[in-house]
Amino acid sequence: MVAKAPFGKTGHESTRTIFGAAALGSVTQAEADRALETALEYGVNHIDTAAAYGDSELRLAPWLARHRDGVFLATKTGNRDRAGAREEIRRSLDRLGVDHVDLLQLHNLVDVIEWETALREDGALEAAVEARDEGLVRFIGVTGHGLTVARMHLRSLERFAFDSVLLPYSYVQMRDELYAFDFEALAAVCAERGVAVQTIKSISLAPCDGRKKTAATWYERLRGHGGIDLSVHWALGRPGIFLNTVGDVTLLPKVLDAASRYESRPPDDAMNELSARRSLVPLFS
């Protein structure tokens, strides 16, 4: 079973490996049901989806009808204005077949202009707060990608008391000194304020860069047990963070299996050997 930890100050003990429901965006209902049952077998009790993840919310609905009380449910809105976000939040609830979600996140809020729009008067944040006041969401978070994401999340936390953040975290990405510096600064603030830190892209290999894709993602993933084990264990080796699972249902069992066997962080020598052998490349540079 996957270990649990407090999800920030929410009061929920979430499994340290969170089911990333982006993997359900373009699969059949049968495939989605199998993936969710696999997650349940490992004790996963936290699901993260988004309005933008294709049919993900629709694929979750039948499973949630049976298991809603046992999971912490999160979704995201990518709209930046109050009216658009308000509508999308309610559409997500309808698609998920629930009367509320536990966490509503402002999706990929990194671009400076979009950030200003979402957090100013009549922006998406107002819609999120209104939804919280109405009992439609319990907590509010922010997510993002790219080199500047940690820096932007820090700005977001100065503007509003978000309950969670989500951003990339992998061995090869943290070799970038600037990215690592910003990540550490963000992590310190989150630890001080009780903000949950979710991480993504733990088993990334390299951008596709025009090569034929071998997974249901925009970048190449590690696929063998050895590389996945090392990468997952390295990420989980950082206390207090959560690892969101892979965006490909075919790799989900390997990630969950690795997470369930976590004992300690691999040494740098092992990670350097993996990086050289598989030619790992940061997704953001």
Secondary structure in CASP SS format (residue, H / E / C, confidence):
PFRMAT SS
TARGET T0000
AUTHOR 0000-0000-0000
METHOD secondary structure of the structure
MODEL  1
M C 1.00
V C 1.00
A C 1.00
K E 1.00
A E 1.00
P E 1.00
F C 1.00
G C 1.00
K C 1.00
T C 1.00
G C 1.00
H C 1.00
E E 1.00
S E 1.00
T E 1.00
R C 1.00
T E 1.00
I E 1.00
F E 1.00
G E 1.00
A H 1.00
A H 1.00
A H 1.00
L H 1.00
G C 1.00
S C 1.00
V C 1.00
T C 1.00
Q H 1.00
A H 1.00
E H 1.00
A H 1.00
D H 1.00
R H 1.00
A H 1.00
L H 1.00
E H 1.00
T H 1.00
A H 1.00
L H 1.00
E H 1.00
Y C 1.00
G C 1.00
V C 1.00
N C 1.00
H E 1.00
I E 1.00
D E 1.00
T C 1.00
A C 1.00
A C 1.00
A C 1.00
Y C 1.00
G C 1.00
D C 1.00
S H 1.00
E H 1.00
L H 1.00
R H 1.00
L H 1.00
A H 1.00
P H 1.00
W H 1.00
L H 1.00
A H 1.00
R H 1.00
H H 1.00
R H 1.00
D H 1.00
G H 1.00
V C 1.00
F E 1.00
L E 1.00
A E 1.00
T E 1.00
K E 1.00
T E 1.00
G C 1.00
N C 1.00
R C 1.00
D E 1.00
R H 1.00
A H 1.00
G H 1.00
A H 1.00
R H 1.00
E H 1.00
E H 1.00
I H 1.00
R H 1.00
R H 1.00
S H 1.00
L H 1.00
D H 1.00
R H 1.00
L H 1.00
G C 1.00
V C 1.00
D C 1.00
H C 1.00
V E 1.00
D E 1.00
L E 1.00
L E 1.00
Q E 1.00
L E 1.00
H C 1.00
N C 1.00
L C 1.00
V C 1.00
D C 1.00
V H 1.00
I H 1.00
E H 1.00
W H 1.00
E H 1.00
T H 1.00
A H 1.00
L H 1.00
R C 1.00
E C 1.00
D C 1.00
G E 1.00
A H 1.00
L H 1.00
E H 1.00
A H 1.00
A H 1.00
V H 1.00
E H 1.00
A H 1.00
R H 1.00
D H 1.00
E C 1.00
G C 1.00
L C 1.00
V E 1.00
R E 1.00
F E 1.00
I E 1.00
G E 1.00
V E 1.00
T E 1.00
G C 1.00
H C 1.00
G C 1.00
L C 1.00
T C 1.00
V H 1.00
A H 1.00
R H 1.00
M H 1.00
H H 1.00
L H 1.00
R H 1.00
S H 1.00
L H 1.00
E H 1.00
R H 1.00
F C 1.00
A C 1.00
F C 1.00
D C 1.00
S E 1.00
V E 1.00
L E 1.00
L E 1.00
P E 1.00
Y C 1.00
S C 1.00
Y C 1.00
V C 1.00
Q H 1.00
M H 1.00
R H 1.00
D C 1.00
E H 1.00
L H 1.00
Y H 1.00
A H 1.00
F H 1.00
D H 1.00
F H 1.00
E H 1.00
A H 1.00
L H 1.00
A H 1.00
A H 1.00
V H 1.00
C H 1.00
A H 1.00
E H 1.00
R H 1.00
G C 1.00
V C 1.00
A E 1.00
V E 1.00
Q E 1.00
T E 1.00
I E 1.00
K C 1.00
S C 1.00
I C 1.00
S E 1.00
L E 1.00
A E 1.00
P E 1.00
C C 1.00
D C 1.00
G C 1.00
R C 1.00
K C 1.00
K C 1.00
T C 1.00
A C 1.00
A C 1.00
T C 1.00
W C 1.00
Y E 1.00
E E 1.00
R E 1.00
L C 1.00
R C 1.00
G C 1.00
H H 1.00
G H 1.00
G H 1.00
I H 1.00
D H 1.00
L H 1.00
S H 1.00
V H 1.00
H H 1.00
W H 1.00
A H 1.00
L H 1.00
G C 1.00
R C 1.00
P C 1.00
G C 1.00
I E 1.00
F E 1.00
L E 1.00
N E 1.00
T C 1.00
V C 1.00
G C 1.00
D C 1.00
V C 1.00
T C 1.00
L C 1.00
L H 1.00
P H 1.00
K H 1.00
V H 1.00
L H 1.00
D H 1.00
A H 1.00
A H 1.00
S H 1.00
R C 1.00
Y C 1.00
E C 1.00
S C 1.00
R C 1.00
P C 1.00
P C 1.00
D H 1.00
D H 1.00
A H 1.00
M H 1.00
N H 1.00
E H 1.00
L H 1.00
S H 1.00
A H 1.00
R H 1.00
R H 1.00
S C 1.00
L C 1.00
V C 1.00
P C 1.00
L C 1.00
F C 1.00
S C 1.00
END
